[in-house]
Amino acid sequence: MTAAFERFAALHPGAVLVCFGLVGACVGSFLNVCIHRLPKGESVVTPGSRCACGEPIPWWCNLPVLGWLLLRGRARCCGGRISARYPVVELLTALAFAGSWWLLPPAKAFAACLFLPLLILLAGCDLEDMLVPDAPNFTLVGAGLMASMLLPELQGETGHAVAAMNRIHSAGDSLFGIAVGTAVVWWVRTVGTVLAGREAMGEADIILCAGVGAWCGWEGALFCLFGGSIVGVITALPGVISARVRGAEYEGVVPFVPSMAVAGALWFLRGPELVRAWHHWVSG
């Protein structure tokens, strides 16, 4: 980040925050294309945006959030319903970008603009098709290792006088996070499969937890798994209660990748605060 940008950000923090949000909304628009096409094995580049009926979509209809609102959730060409997933993803990504700049140091905020969209993409694919593509999942792992080497701040390795040593230590933390995320989820999956008599977790869950470990270290990987379990329980709770009230069994399926993605994002944004809150709660 250049000194000129630092000065501009210091003088106009609100403008920078809005710019981050607008860029995030545009990234969210692209994520919608990826969520729709990647699970189907389609290119995210060509063809251009088209309606389900085959008609090309005008540029103004693709404006993030605004396009959906102007069209009132209906296609301009055929009147077909446009899923609310489109504005939700765009707005969520905009908030993720703006929130990262608001909550994090500048270097980590820029890193979040890669980490958080990948989590949103993976969660969206799982919710949409119950299928998590390997490419963005493995990208999460590789990008986390690379980002940790370039930005030791991600792993909190800034204490050494020699910058190269900080990068080496940060890369080591990232690799250890990948190892812990892989090993812990693999064992949970193996034991759960034996006890339940069916596959307890998918391979995508293992890769995602390893990816969060690459960005957030071993503590982030553990929080991704166990914090994600809590998020999953909270998400399923209304359905379970509703089923019990009706005297029926709960038959819903709660995809685990979105829950893990929420936990990973929470740790990235507020990991140290969560640790302090935990220590404070344990110590009384």
Secondary structure, 3 states (H helix, E strand, C coil): CCHHHHHHHHHCHHHHHHHHHHHHHHHHHHHHHHHHHHHHCCCCCCCCCECCCCCECCHHHHCCCHHHHHCCCECCCCCCECCCHHHHHHHHHHHHHHHHHHHCCHHHHHHHHHHHHHHHHHHHHHHHHCCCCHHHHHHHHHHHHHHHHHCHHHHCCCCCCCHHHHHHHHHHHHHHHHHHHHHHHHHHHHHHHHHHCCCCCCHHHHHHHHHHHHHHHHHHHHHHHHHHHHHHHHHHHHHHHHHHHHCCCCCCCCCHHHHHHHHHHHHHHHHHHHHHHHHHHHCC
